[in-house]
Amino acid sequence: MLTTNRILVVEDFEPFRLFITSLLLEKSELQVIYEAADGLEAVRGAQELNPDLILMDIGLPGLNGIEAARQILEHAPASRVVFLTQESSAEVVREALGIGALGYVHKPRAGVDLVPAMVAALEGKQFVSGGLEGPSVG
């Protein structure tokens, strides 16, 4: 990650969104360009700003994260999506990766897994938090 990567953060719980944003500010190669609190706002922001990476929760008001990501990837296919969520079922992990997301980070593991997931996604590789029942990734 030698160039500056433009990040959109989508999280409806403001204290957690601020925590994630503050973590990203510590990395000079990352620039948070937009924050959204719901899925519809995320779709609008992604269409207008075409971010390099989108960190997105799944349980969002208005439009859930999976449907928002599906719409975003239709209109901004160069954007990489990493889900950052409490959802841990194998079915949800499979659905998220099946729509084109490259990362799936379980919120309790964000401190350990978020940066590696972002690096992997920006390199076009998949990353799934350890302990989740999703498909094996290599």
N, CA, C and O atoms as CSV, one atom per row, in Angstrom:
chain,resi,resn,atom,element,x,y,z
A,1,MET,N,N,0.846,-1.189,0.000
A,1,MET,CA,C,0.000,0.000,0.000
A,1,MET,C,C,0.885,1.243,0.000
A,1,MET,O,O,1.017,1.911,1.025
A,2,LEU,N,N,1.482,1.551,-1.126
A,2,LEU,CA,C,2.357,2.702,-1.203
A,2,LEU,C,C,1.603,3.977,-1.536
A,2,LEU,O,O,2.035,5.061,-1.145
A,3,THR,N,N,0.489,3.875,-2.247
A,3,THR,CA,C,-0.287,5.054,-2.581
A,3,THR,C,C,-1.350,5.274,-1.508
A,3,THR,O,O,-1.610,4.393,-0.688
A,4,THR,N,N,-1.955,6.450,-1.524
A,4,THR,CA,C,-3.031,6.730,-0.585
A,4,THR,C,C,-4.302,6.061,-1.071
A,4,THR,O,O,-4.723,6.250,-2.212
A,5,ASN,N,N,-4.905,5.279,-0.196
A,5,ASN,CA,C,-6.144,4.589,-0.514
A,5,ASN,C,C,-7.307,5.319,0.139
A,5,ASN,O,O,-7.275,5.633,1.329
A,6,ARG,N,N,-8.333,5.582,-0.659
A,6,ARG,CA,C,-9.495,6.335,-0.210
A,6,ARG,C,C,-10.538,5.372,0.346
A,6,ARG,O,O,-10.968,4.446,-0.341
A,7,ILE,N,N,-10.943,5.599,1.601
A,7,ILE,CA,C,-11.793,4.666,2.334
A,7,ILE,C,C,-13.151,5.291,2.654
A,7,ILE,O,O,-13.242,6.457,3.040
A,8,LEU,N,N,-14.201,4.488,2.485
A,8,LEU,CA,C,-15.548,4.850,2.921
A,8,LEU,C,C,-15.878,3.928,4.096
A,8,LEU,O,O,-15.759,2.709,3.976
A,9,VAL,N,N,-16.286,4.494,5.217
A,9,VAL,CA,C,-16.624,3.716,6.414
A,9,VAL,C,C,-18.141,3.771,6.608
A,9,VAL,O,O,-18.729,4.850,6.693
A,10,VAL,N,N,-18.766,2.589,6.676
A,10,VAL,CA,C,-20.224,2.499,6.810
A,10,VAL,C,C,-20.550,1.716,8.079
A,10,VAL,O,O,-20.345,0.505,8.146
A,11,GLU,N,N,-21.055,2.421,9.071
A,11,GLU,CA,C,-21.358,1.823,10.383
A,11,GLU,C,C,-22.420,2.686,11.041
A,11,GLU,O,O,-22.252,3.900,11.153
A,12,ASP,N,N,-23.525,2.064,11.481
A,12,ASP,CA,C,-24.604,2.841,12.081
A,12,ASP,C,C,-24.364,3.174,13.551
A,12,ASP,O,O,-24.979,4.109,14.063
A,13,PHE,N,N,-23.501,2.450,14.242
A,13,PHE,CA,C,-23.222,2.713,15.654
A,13,PHE,C,C,-22.062,3.704,15.723
A,13,PHE,O,O,-20.903,3.341,15.527
A,14,GLU,N,N,-22.398,4.959,16.003
A,14,GLU,CA,C,-21.411,6.043,15.903
A,14,GLU,C,C,-20.139,5.822,16.716
A,14,GLU,O,O,-19.054,6.066,16.188
A,15,PRO,N,N,-20.211,5.369,17.982
A,15,PRO,CA,C,-18.951,5.168,18.717
A,15,PRO,C,C,-18.010,4.173,18.025
A,15,PRO,O,O,-16.795,4.372,18.020
A,16,PHE,N,N,-18.561,3.112,17.449
A,16,PHE,CA,C,-17.708,2.146,16.751
A,16,PHE,C,C,-17.177,2.744,15.453
A,16,PHE,O,O,-16.024,2.511,15.090
A,17,ARG,N,N,-18.011,3.517,14.748
A,17,ARG,CA,C,-17.553,4.172,13.513
A,17,ARG,C,C,-16.397,5.121,13.823
A,17,ARG,O,O,-15.417,5.168,13.079
A,18,LEU,N,N,-16.505,5.871,14.911
A,18,LEU,CA,C,-15.430,6.782,15.294
A,18,LEU,C,C,-14.166,6.020,15.685
A,18,LEU,O,O,-13.057,6.468,15.393
A,19,PHE,N,N,-14.325,4.883,16.336
A,19,PHE,CA,C,-13.187,4.039,16.695
A,19,PHE,C,C,-12.459,3.565,15.435
A,19,PHE,O,O,-11.234,3.656,15.351
A,20,ILE,N,N,-13.203,3.067,14.470
A,20,ILE,CA,C,-12.602,2.580,13.224
A,20,ILE,C,C,-11.914,3.723,12.487
A,20,ILE,O,O,-10.788,3.574,12.012
A,21,THR,N,N,-12.588,4.853,12.393
A,21,THR,CA,C,-11.994,6.008,11.714
A,21,THR,C,C,-10.704,6.441,12.385
A,21,THR,O,O,-9.733,6.779,11.708
A,22,SER,N,N,-10.687,6.435,13.712
A,22,SER,CA,C,-9.461,6.839,14.425
A,22,SER,C,C,-8.330,5.838,14.180
A,22,SER,O,O,-7.169,6.234,14.081
A,23,LEU,N,N,-8.656,4.552,14.083
A,23,LEU,CA,C,-7.631,3.557,13.746
A,23,LEU,C,C,-7.034,3.823,12.370
A,23,LEU,O,O,-5.823,3.720,12.176
A,24,LEU,N,N,-7.891,4.165,11.424
A,24,LEU,CA,C,-7.438,4.383,10.056
A,24,LEU,C,C,-6.602,5.656,9.929
A,24,LEU,O,O,-5.706,5.731,9.090
A,25,LEU,N,N,-6.893,6.647,10.755
A,25,LEU,CA,C,-6.138,7.900,10.703
A,25,LEU,C,C,-4.676,7.699,11.079
A,25,LEU,O,O,-3.822,8.510,10.721
A,26,GLU,N,N,-4.388,6.611,11.805
A,26,GLU,CA,C,-3.004,6.324,12.199
A,26,GLU,C,C,-2.167,5.836,11.025
A,26,GLU,O,O,-0.939,5.795,11.114
A,27,LYS,N,N,-2.810,5.471,9.938
A,27,LYS,CA,C,-2.111,4.948,8.763
A,27,LYS,C,C,-2.050,6.048,7.704
A,27,LYS,O,O,-3.083,6.447,7.165
A,28,SER,N,N,-0.871,6.528,7.411
A,28,SER,CA,C,-0.743,7.647,6.468
A,28,SER,C,C,-1.183,7.279,5.054
A,28,SER,O,O,-1.555,8.158,4.276
A,29,GLU,N,N,-1.148,6.001,4.714
A,29,GLU,CA,C,-1.527,5.595,3.369
A,29,GLU,C,C,-3.036,5.413,3.208
A,29,GLU,O,O,-3.509,5.054,2.129
A,30,LEU,N,N,-3.798,5.663,4.289
A,30,LEU,CA,C,-5.247,5.531,4.252
A,30,LEU,C,C,-5.899,6.881,4.505
A,30,LEU,O,O,-5.483,7.622,5.396
A,31,GLN,N,N,-6.913,7.196,3.728
A,31,GLN,CA,C,-7.635,8.446,3.894
A,31,GLN,C,C,-9.126,8.144,3.940
A,31,GLN,O,O,-9.691,7.653,2.963
A,32,VAL,N,N,-9.769,8.436,5.073
A,32,VAL,CA,C,-11.213,8.266,5.175
A,32,VAL,C,C,-11.854,9.445,4.450
A,32,VAL,O,O,-11.725,10.593,4.877
A,33,ILE,N,N,-12.546,9.153,3.351
A,33,ILE,CA,C,-13.128,10.226,2.546
A,33,ILE,C,C,-14.608,10.439,2.827
A,33,ILE,O,O,-15.172,11.463,2.442
A,34,TYR,N,N,-15.243,9.472,3.499
A,34,TYR,CA,C,-16.675,9.598,3.748
A,34,TYR,C,C,-17.067,8.609,4.825
A,34,TYR,O,O,-16.516,7.512,4.912
A,35,GLU,N,N,-18.033,9.012,5.651
A,35,GLU,CA,C,-18.611,8.122,6.650
A,35,GLU,C,C,-20.115,8.085,6.426
A,35,GLU,O,O,-20.738,9.123,6.202
A,36,ALA,N,N,-20.697,6.900,6.485
A,36,ALA,CA,C,-22.131,6.741,6.309
A,36,ALA,C,C,-22.692,5.938,7.470
A,36,ALA,O,O,-22.014,5.082,8.038
A,37,ALA,N,N,-23.956,6.229,7.818
A,37,ALA,CA,C,-24.595,5.550,8.937
A,37,ALA,C,C,-25.674,4.572,8.496
A,37,ALA,O,O,-26.241,3.868,9.331
A,38,ASP,N,N,-25.972,4.512,7.188
A,38,ASP,CA,C,-26.959,3.552,6.702
A,38,ASP,C,C,-26.611,3.140,5.275
A,38,ASP,O,O,-25.759,3.744,4.624
A,39,GLY,N,N,-27.287,2.104,4.811
A,39,GLY,CA,C,-26.971,1.539,3.507
A,39,GLY,C,C,-27.245,2.470,2.342
A,39,GLY,O,O,-26.462,2.517,1.393
A,40,LEU,N,N,-28.347,3.216,2.395
A,40,LEU,CA,C,-28.669,4.132,1.298
A,40,LEU,C,C,-27.623,5.236,1.186
A,40,LEU,O,O,-27.204,5.597,0.086
A,41,GLU,N,N,-27.211,5.760,2.319
A,41,GLU,CA,C,-26.166,6.798,2.347
A,41,GLU,C,C,-24.850,6.234,1.802
A,41,GLU,O,O,-24.113,6.938,1.111
A,42,ALA,N,N,-24.557,4.978,2.107
A,42,ALA,CA,C,-23.341,4.325,1.608
A,42,ALA,C,C,-23.360,4.218,0.092
A,42,ALA,O,O,-22.353,4.484,-0.565
A,43,VAL,N,N,-24.504,3.828,-0.465
A,43,VAL,CA,C,-24.619,3.699,-1.923
A,43,VAL,C,C,-24.401,5.056,-2.577
A,43,VAL,O,O,-23.644,5.164,-3.542
A,44,ARG,N,N,-25.056,6.088,-2.063
A,44,ARG,CA,C,-24.883,7.440,-2.625
A,44,ARG,C,C,-23.430,7.888,-2.538
A,44,ARG,O,O,-22.867,8.378,-3.516
A,45,GLY,N,N,-22.823,7.719,-1.361
A,45,GLY,CA,C,-21.436,8.143,-1.172
A,45,GLY,C,C,-20.470,7.405,-2.082
A,45,GLY,O,O,-19.548,8.004,-2.635
A,46,ALA,N,N,-20.681,6.115,-2.238
A,46,ALA,CA,C,-19.796,5.318,-3.093
A,46,ALA,C,C,-19.945,5.716,-4.555
A,46,ALA,O,O,-18.955,5.785,-5.284
A,47,GLN,N,N,-21.175,5.980,-4.988
A,47,GLN,CA,C,-21.394,6.370,-6.378
A,47,GLN,C,C,-20.766,7.729,-6.677
A,47,GLN,O,O,-20.231,7.944,-7.764
A,48,GLU,N,N,-20.833,8.646,-5.710
A,48,GLU,CA,C,-20.281,9.988,-5.919
A,48,GLU,C,C,-18.761,10.008,-5.826
A,48,GLU,O,O,-18.101,10.710,-6.592
A,49,LEU,N,N,-18.197,9.234,-4.884
A,49,LEU,CA,C,-16.771,9.361,-4.563
A,49,LEU,C,C,-15.894,8.240,-5.098
A,49,LEU,O,O,-14.672,8.386,-5.145
A,50,ASN,N,N,-16.493,7.124,-5.503
A,50,ASN,CA,C,-15.753,5.985,-6.041
A,50,ASN,C,C,-14.527,5.631,-5.178
A,50,ASN,O,O,-13.393,5.710,-5.650
A,51,PRO,N,N,-14.759,5.241,-3.919
A,51,PRO,CA,C,-13.635,4.938,-3.023
A,51,PRO,C,C,-12.875,3.684,-3.450
A,51,PRO,O,O,-13.404,2.835,-4.168
A,52,ASP,N,N,-11.635,3.582,-2.999
A,52,ASP,CA,C,-10.839,2.390,-3.268
A,52,ASP,C,C,-11.334,1.222,-2.433
A,52,ASP,O,O,-11.354,0.080,-2.894
A,53,LEU,N,N,-11.737,1.519,-1.184
A,53,LEU,CA,C,-12.125,0.481,-0.233
A,53,LEU,C,C,-13.323,0.942,0.569
A,53,LEU,O,O,-13.414,2.105,0.964
A,54,ILE,N,N,-14.239,0.022,0.806
A,54,ILE,CA,C,-15.421,0.310,1.609
A,54,ILE,C,C,-15.447,-0.667,2.769
A,54,ILE,O,O,-15.489,-1.880,2.565
A,55,LEU,N,N,-15.422,-0.140,3.991
A,55,LEU,CA,C,-15.592,-0.952,5.197
A,55,LEU,C,C,-17.053,-0.829,5.577
A,55,LEU,O,O,-17.529,0.275,5.841
A,56,MET,N,N,-17.780,-1.946,5.610
A,56,MET,CA,C,-19.222,-1.879,5.774
A,56,MET,C,C,-19.757,-2.899,6.756
A,56,MET,O,O,-19.389,-4.073,6.732
A,57,ASP,N,N,-20.646,-2.414,7.631
A,57,ASP,CA,C,-21.398,-3.291,8.517
A,57,ASP,C,C,-22.488,-3.962,7.686
A,57,ASP,O,O,-22.816,-3.494,6.595
A,58,ILE,N,N,-23.045,-5.044,8.195
A,58,ILE,CA,C,-24.157,-5.697,7.502
A,58,ILE,C,C,-25.487,-5.236,8.071
A,58,ILE,O,O,-26.417,-4.947,7.317
A,59,GLY,N,N,-25.590,-5.162,9.398
A,59,GLY,CA,C,-26.844,-4.772,10.039
A,59,GLY,C,C,-27.021,-3.261,10.028
A,59,GLY,O,O,-26.777,-2.592,11.032
A,60,LEU,N,N,-27.447,-2.728,8.887
A,60,LEU,CA,C,-27.620,-1.285,8.733
A,60,LEU,C,C,-29.087,-0.935,8.571
A,60,LEU,O,O,-29.853,-1.734,8.034
A,61,PRO,N,N,-29.500,0.260,9.032
A,61,PRO,CA,C,-30.881,0.695,8.807
A,61,PRO,C,C,-31.090,1.080,7.345
A,61,PRO,O,O,-30.147,1.437,6.639
A,62,GLY,N,N,-32.343,0.999,6.910
A,62,GLY,CA,C,-32.698,1.432,5.563
A,62,GLY,C,C,-32.421,0.377,4.512
A,62,GLY,O,O,-33.346,-0.118,3.867
A,63,LEU,N,N,-31.173,0.032,4.335
A,63,LEU,CA,C,-30.747,-0.940,3.338
A,63,LEU,C,C,-29.602,-1.713,3.978
A,63,LEU,O,O,-28.590,-1.121,4.353
A,64,ASN,N,N,-29.749,-3.027,4.107
A,64,ASN,CA,C,-28.696,-3.773,4.798
A,64,ASN,C,C,-27.387,-3.726,4.006
A,64,ASN,O,O,-27.378,-3.409,2.817
A,65,GLY,N,N,-26.298,-4.042,4.676
A,65,GLY,CA,C,-24.977,-3.923,4.077
A,65,GLY,C,C,-24.767,-4.797,2.855
A,65,GLY,O,O,-24.088,-4.389,1.912
A,66,ILE,N,N,-25.337,-5.990,2.856
A,66,ILE,CA,C,-25.150,-6.874,1.700
A,66,ILE,C,C,-25.846,-6.300,0.470
A,66,ILE,O,O,-25.277,-6.298,-0.622
A,67,GLU,N,N,-27.067,-5.816,0.643
A,67,GLU,CA,C,-27.772,-5.221,-0.499
A,67,GLU,C,C,-27.090,-3.917,-0.939
A,67,GLU,O,O,-26.992,-3.639,-2.134
A,68,ALA,N,N,-26.623,-3.127,0.020
A,68,ALA,CA,C,-25.902,-1.886,-0.323
A,68,ALA,C,C,-24.635,-2.222,-1.106
A,68,ALA,O,O,-24.337,-1.576,-2.110
A,69,ALA,N,N,-23.892,-3.224,-0.653
A,69,ALA,CA,C,-22.658,-3.619,-1.344
A,69,ALA,C,C,-22.972,-4.129,-2.747
A,69,ALA,O,O,-22.235,-3.844,-3.691
A,70,ARG,N,N,-24.050,-4.872,-2.885
A,70,ARG,CA,C,-24.446,-5.382,-4.205
A,70,ARG,C,C,-24.668,-4.204,-5.167
A,70,ARG,O,O,-24.191,-4.224,-6.302
A,71,GLN,N,N,-25.392,-3.187,-4.704
A,71,GLN,CA,C,-25.659,-2.014,-5.546
A,71,GLN,C,C,-24.369,-1.236,-5.827
A,71,GLN,O,O,-24.146,-0.791,-6.953
A,72,ILE,N,N,-23.535,-1.075,-4.822
A,72,ILE,CA,C,-22.277,-0.345,-4.990
A,72,ILE,C,C,-21.399,-1.034,-6.024
A,72,ILE,O,O,-20.853,-0.381,-6.913
A,73,LEU,N,N,-21.261,-2.341,-5.912
A,73,LEU,CA,C,-20.377,-3.071,-6.818
A,73,LEU,C,C,-20.893,-3.084,-8.261
A,73,LEU,O,O,-20.114,-3.266,-9.197
A,74,GLU,N,N,-22.204,-2.892,-8.442
A,74,GLU,CA,C,-22.753,-2.760,-9.793
A,74,GLU,C,C,-22.300,-1.454,-10.429
A,74,GLU,O,O,-21.976,-1.416,-11.616
A,75,HIS,N,N,-22.278,-0.380,-9.635
A,75,HIS,CA,C,-21.994,0.953,-10.161
A,75,HIS,C,C,-20.542,1.378,-9.991
A,75,HIS,O,O,-20.070,2.261,-10.706
A,76,ALA,N,N,-19.836,0.766,-9.062
A,76,ALA,CA,C,-18.427,1.115,-8.806
A,76,ALA,C,C,-17.636,-0.174,-8.639
A,76,ALA,O,O,-17.150,-0.466,-7.547
A,77,PRO,N,N,-17.502,-0.954,-9.722
A,77,PRO,CA,C,-16.886,-2.285,-9.605
A,77,PRO,C,C,-15.417,-2.260,-9.181
A,77,PRO,O,O,-14.888,-3.284,-8.749
A,78,ALA,N,N,-14.757,-1.118,-9.297
A,78,ALA,CA,C,-13.351,-1.046,-8.875
A,78,ALA,C,C,-13.213,-0.922,-7.356
A,78,ALA,O,O,-12.136,-1.163,-6.812
A,79,SER,N,N,-14.293,-0.549,-6.671
A,79,SER,CA,C,-14.240,-0.443,-5.208
A,79,SER,C,C,-14.148,-1.837,-4.607
A,79,SER,O,O,-14.787,-2.773,-5.087
A,80,ARG,N,N,-13.359,-1.967,-3.566
A,80,ARG,CA,C,-13.227,-3.243,-2.851
A,80,ARG,C,C,-14.048,-3.138,-1.568
A,80,ARG,O,O,-13.999,-2.117,-0.881
A,81,VAL,N,N,-14.797,-4.181,-1.245
A,81,VAL,CA,C,-15.657,-4.176,-0.058
A,81,VAL,C,C,-15.111,-5.149,0.973
A,81,VAL,O,O,-14.809,-6.303,0.670
A,82,VAL,N,N,-14.990,-4.648,2.211
A,82,VAL,CA,C,-14.659,-5.482,3.362
A,82,VAL,C,C,-15.788,-5.296,4.365
A,82,VAL,O,O,-16.045,-4.181,4.819
A,83,PHE,N,N,-16.458,-6.383,4.706
A,83,PHE,CA,C,-17.497,-6.312,5.719
A,83,PHE,C,C,-16.856,-6.361,7.096
A,83,PHE,O,O,-15.934,-7.140,7.338
A,84,LEU,N,N,-17.346,-5.530,7.982
A,84,LEU,CA,C,-16.902,-5.457,9.374
A,84,LEU,C,C,-18.183,-5.556,10.190
A,84,LEU,O,O,-18.926,-4.580,10.301
A,85,THR,N,N,-18.447,-6.731,10.764
A,85,THR,CA,C,-19.786,-7.004,11.269
A,85,THR,C,C,-19.792,-7.970,12.451
A,85,THR,O,O,-18.818,-8.679,12.703
A,86,GLN,N,N,-20.905,-7.979,13.160
A,86,GLN,CA,C,-21.143,-8.946,14.240
A,86,GLN,C,C,-21.622,-10.278,13.685
A,86,GLN,O,O,-21.509,-11.307,14.351
A,87,GLU,N,N,-22.161,-10.264,12.457
A,87,GLU,CA,C,-22.718,-11.481,11.855
A,87,GLU,C,C,-21.615,-12.518,11.689
A,87,GLU,O,O,-20.553,-12.226,11.140
A,88,SER,N,N,-21.876,-13.732,12.170
A,88,SER,CA,C,-20.827,-14.749,12.105
A,88,SER,C,C,-21.280,-16.079,11.505
A,88,SER,O,O,-20.524,-17.051,11.525
A,89,SER,N,N,-22.507,-16.138,10.968
A,89,SER,CA,C,-22.974,-17.414,10.421
A,89,SER,C,C,-22.315,-17.700,9.072
A,89,SER,O,O,-22.017,-16.784,8.306
A,90,ALA,N,N,-22.099,-18.963,8.801
A,90,ALA,CA,C,-21.484,-19.382,7.544
A,90,ALA,C,C,-22.308,-18.908,6.352
A,90,ALA,O,O,-21.754,-18.515,5.326
A,91,GLU,N,N,-23.627,-18.945,6.490
A,91,GLU,CA,C,-24.500,-18.532,5.391
A,91,GLU,C,C,-24.272,-17.062,5.032
A,91,GLU,O,O,-24.193,-16.715,3.854
A,92,VAL,N,N,-24.166,-16.206,6.041
A,92,VAL,CA,C,-23.958,-14.776,5.795
A,92,VAL,C,C,-22.570,-14.524,5.211
A,92,VAL,O,O,-22.417,-13.705,4.305
A,93,VAL,N,N,-21.557,-15.228,5.726
A,93,VAL,CA,C,-20.198,-15.087,5.190
A,93,VAL,C,C,-20.194,-15.474,3.712
A,93,VAL,O,O,-19.634,-14.752,2.887
A,94,ARG,N,N,-20.809,-16.598,3.372
A,94,ARG,CA,C,-20.860,-17.047,1.978
A,94,ARG,C,C,-21.590,-16.043,1.089
A,94,ARG,O,O,-21.147,-15.742,-0.019
A,95,GLU,N,N,-22.717,-15.530,1.590
A,95,GLU,CA,C,-23.471,-14.556,0.795
A,95,GLU,C,C,-22.640,-13.302,0.560
A,95,GLU,O,O,-22.611,-12.776,-0.552
A,96,ALA,N,N,-21.967,-12.822,1.596
A,96,ALA,CA,C,-21.154,-11.606,1.477
A,96,ALA,C,C,-20.042,-11.776,0.452
A,96,ALA,O,O,-19.828,-10.910,-0.396
A,97,LEU,N,N,-19.341,-12.890,0.536
A,97,LEU,CA,C,-18.253,-13.132,-0.417
A,97,LEU,C,C,-18.812,-13.430,-1.814
A,97,LEU,O,O,-18.183,-13.115,-2.824
A,98,GLY,N,N,-19.992,-14.035,-1.855
A,98,GLY,CA,C,-20.613,-14.379,-3.124
A,98,GLY,C,C,-21.021,-13.169,-3.951
A,98,GLY,O,O,-21.084,-13.262,-5.177
A,99,ILE,N,N,-21.299,-12.043,-3.315
A,99,ILE,CA,C,-21.668,-10.838,-4.080
A,99,ILE,C,C,-20.450,-10.064,-4.538
A,99,ILE,O,O,-20.569,-9.085,-5.275
A,100,GLY,N,N,-19.267,-10.505,-4.098
A,100,GLY,CA,C,-18.050,-9.840,-4.565
A,100,GLY,C,C,-17.216,-9.163,-3.499
A,100,GLY,O,O,-16.184,-8.573,-3.818
A,101,ALA,N,N,-17.631,-9.229,-2.235
A,101,ALA,CA,C,-16.800,-8.659,-1.166
A,101,ALA,C,C,-15.500,-9.454,-1.076
A,101,ALA,O,O,-15.485,-10.663,-1.309
A,102,LEU,N,N,-14.432,-8.778,-0.741
A,102,LEU,CA,C,-13.139,-9.454,-0.618
A,102,LEU,C,C,-12.751,-9.726,0.828
A,102,LEU,O,O,-11.842,-10.515,1.088
A,103,GLY,N,N,-13.423,-9.087,1.762
A,103,GLY,CA,C,-13.063,-9.297,3.152
A,103,GLY,C,C,-14.276,-9.441,4.042
A,103,GLY,O,O,-15.350,-8.910,3.763
A,104,TYR,N,N,-14.071,-10.183,5.131
A,104,TYR,CA,C,-15.128,-10.387,6.109
A,104,TYR,C,C,-14.465,-10.430,7.479
A,104,TYR,O,O,-13.823,-11.416,7.840
A,105,VAL,N,N,-14.628,-9.350,8.235
A,105,VAL,CA,C,-14.005,-9.231,9.549
A,105,VAL,C,C,-15.088,-9.251,10.613
A,105,VAL,O,O,-16.038,-8.469,10.571
A,106,HIS,N,N,-14.928,-10.160,11.567
A,106,HIS,CA,C,-15.843,-10.242,12.695
A,106,HIS,C,C,-15.455,-9.142,13.680
A,106,HIS,O,O,-14.293,-9.051,14.074
A,107,LYS,N,N,-16.413,-8.305,14.081
A,107,LYS,CA,C,-16.105,-7.136,14.917
A,107,LYS,C,C,-15.243,-7.450,16.141
A,107,LYS,O,O,-14.333,-6.678,16.443
A,108,PRO,N,N,-15.488,-8.546,16.856
A,108,PRO,CA,C,-14.625,-8.808,18.019
A,108,PRO,C,C,-13.152,-8.997,17.645
A,108,PRO,O,O,-12.281,-8.899,18.510
A,109,ARG,N,N,-12.866,-9.265,16.377
A,109,ARG,CA,C,-11.480,-9.462,15.927
A,109,ARG,C,C,-10.946,-8.266,15.141
A,109,ARG,O,O,-9.882,-8.353,14.528
A,110,ALA,N,N,-11.672,-7.158,15.155
A,110,ALA,CA,C,-11.283,-6.001,14.344
A,110,ALA,C,C,-9.874,-5.507,14.670
A,110,ALA,O,O,-9.128,-5.136,13.763
A,111,GLY,N,N,-9.504,-5.496,15.935
A,111,GLY,CA,C,-8.179,-5.014,16.316
A,111,GLY,C,C,-7.050,-5.814,15.700
A,111,GLY,O,O,-5.970,-5.280,15.446
A,112,VAL,N,N,-7.295,-7.095,15.459
A,112,VAL,CA,C,-6.278,-7.985,14.892
A,112,VAL,C,C,-6.434,-8.125,13.381
A,112,VAL,O,O,-5.442,-8.135,12.653
A,113,ASP,N,N,-7.675,-8.232,12.907
A,113,ASP,CA,C,-7.927,-8.619,11.521
A,113,ASP,C,C,-8.197,-7.475,10.548
A,113,ASP,O,O,-8.083,-7.672,9.338
A,114,LEU,N,N,-8.551,-6.290,11.033
A,114,LEU,CA,C,-8.990,-5.251,10.109
A,114,LEU,C,C,-7.903,-4.830,9.122
A,114,LEU,O,O,-8.149,-4.807,7.916
A,115,VAL,N,N,-6.721,-4.500,9.602
A,115,VAL,CA,C,-5.666,-4.045,8.685
A,115,VAL,C,C,-5.256,-5.152,7.714
A,115,VAL,O,O,-5.149,-4.884,6.517
A,116,PRO,N,N,-5.018,-6.401,8.180
A,116,PRO,CA,C,-4.701,-7.452,7.204
A,116,PRO,C,C,-5.810,-7.661,6.168
A,116,PRO,O,O,-5.522,-7.939,5.004
A,117,ALA,N,N,-7.068,-7.528,6.583
A,117,ALA,CA,C,-8.186,-7.682,5.641
A,117,ALA,C,C,-8.173,-6.569,4.604
A,117,ALA,O,O,-8.430,-6.806,3.424
A,118,MET,N,N,-7.875,-5.361,5.049
A,118,MET,CA,C,-7.825,-4.229,4.129
A,118,MET,C,C,-6.680,-4.388,3.135
A,118,MET,O,O,-6.858,-4.155,1.939
A,119,VAL,N,N,-5.523,-4.777,3.617
A,119,VAL,CA,C,-4.363,-4.986,2.742
A,119,VAL,C,C,-4.690,-6.065,1.702
A,119,VAL,O,O,-4.427,-5.891,0.512
A,120,ALA,N,N,-5.262,-7.172,2.164
A,120,ALA,CA,C,-5.612,-8.262,1.244
A,120,ALA,C,C,-6.593,-7.771,0.181
A,120,ALA,O,O,-6.403,-8.028,-1.008
A,121,ALA,N,N,-7.635,-7.069,0.605
A,121,ALA,CA,C,-8.647,-6.591,-0.339
A,121,ALA,C,C,-8.037,-5.637,-1.361
A,121,ALA,O,O,-8.339,-5.728,-2.551
A,122,LEU,N,N,-7.198,-4.741,-0.913
A,122,LEU,CA,C,-6.574,-3.790,-1.832
A,122,LEU,C,C,-5.646,-4.487,-2.821
A,122,LEU,O,O,-5.374,-3.965,-3.902
A,123,GLU,N,N,-5.164,-5.668,-2.445
A,123,GLU,CA,C,-4.338,-6.478,-3.353
A,123,GLU,C,C,-5.186,-7.446,-4.181
A,123,GLU,O,O,-4.647,-8.232,-4.960
A,124,GLY,N,N,-6.519,-7.391,-4.013
A,124,GLY,CA,C,-7.413,-8.258,-4.776
A,124,GLY,C,C,-7.547,-9.656,-4.209
A,124,GLY,O,O,-7.977,-10.572,-4.911
A,125,LYS,N,N,-7.183,-9.833,-2.938
A,125,LYS,CA,C,-7.251,-11.152,-2.300
A,125,LYS,C,C,-8.356,-11.168,-1.259
A,125,LYS,O,O,-8.732,-10.129,-0.716
A,126,GLN,N,N,-8.876,-12.371,-0.987
A,126,GLN,CA,C,-9.900,-12.514,0.044
A,126,GLN,C,C,-9.280,-12.691,1.417
A,126,GLN,O,O,-8.184,-13.232,1.561
A,127,PHE,N,N,-10.018,-12.213,2.439
A,127,PHE,CA,C,-9.625,-12.390,3.834
A,127,PHE,C,C,-10.893,-12.615,4.639
A,127,PHE,O,O,-11.863,-11.868,4.505
A,128,VAL,N,N,-10.884,-13.645,5.475
A,128,VAL,CA,C,-11.993,-13.916,6.383
A,128,VAL,C,C,-11.419,-14.106,7.778
A,128,VAL,O,O,-10.461,-14.856,7.959
A,129,SER,N,N,-11.998,-13.432,8.765
A,129,SER,CA,C,-11.552,-13.568,10.149
A,129,SER,C,C,-11.483,-15.016,10.567
A,129,SER,O,O,-12.350,-15.814,10.208
A,130,GLY,N,N,-10.467,-15.360,11.316
A,130,GLY,CA,C,-10.351,-16.697,11.852
A,130,GLY,C,C,-11.509,-17.045,12.761
A,130,GLY,O,O,-12.040,-16.182,13.459
A,131,GLY,N,N,-11.900,-18.303,12.755
A,131,GLY,CA,C,-12.976,-18.748,13.623
A,131,GLY,C,C,-14.354,-18.661,12.995
A,131,GLY,O,O,-15.320,-19.178,13.557
A,132,LEU,N,N,-14.465,-18.022,11.846
A,132,LEU,CA,C,-15.764,-17.959,11.180
A,132,LEU,C,C,-15.917,-19.197,10.322
A,132,LEU,O,O,-14.935,-19.799,9.888
A,133,GLU,N,N,-17.160,-19.567,10.084
A,133,GLU,CA,C,-17.448,-20.801,9.379
A,133,GLU,C,C,-17.590,-20.616,7.885
A,133,GLU,O,O,-18.242,-21.425,7.225
A,134,GLY,N,N,-16.998,-19.578,7.337
A,134,GLY,CA,C,-17.145,-19.314,5.912
A,134,GLY,C,C,-16.301,-20.253,5.079
A,134,GLY,O,O,-15.659,-21.158,5.613
A,135,PRO,N,N,-16.297,-20.046,3.779
A,135,PRO,CA,C,-15.507,-20.879,2.882
A,135,PRO,C,C,-14.028,-20.677,3.174
A,135,PRO,O,O,-13.611,-19.588,3.570
A,136,SER,N,N,-13.254,-21.701,2.983
A,136,SER,CA,C,-11.826,-21.546,3.218
A,136,SER,C,C,-11.248,-20.665,2.122
A,136,SER,O,O,-11.632,-20.770,0.957
A,137,VAL,N,N,-10.329,-19.804,2.505
A,137,VAL,CA,C,-9.705,-18.905,1.542
A,137,VAL,C,C,-8.215,-19.155,1.583
A,137,VAL,O,O,-7.666,-19.530,2.619
A,138,GLY,N,N,-7.563,-18.948,0.457
A,138,GLY,CA,C,-6.159,-19.254,0.379
A,138,GLY,C,C,-5.303,-18.061,0.152
A,138,GLY,O,O,-4.081,-18.186,0.066
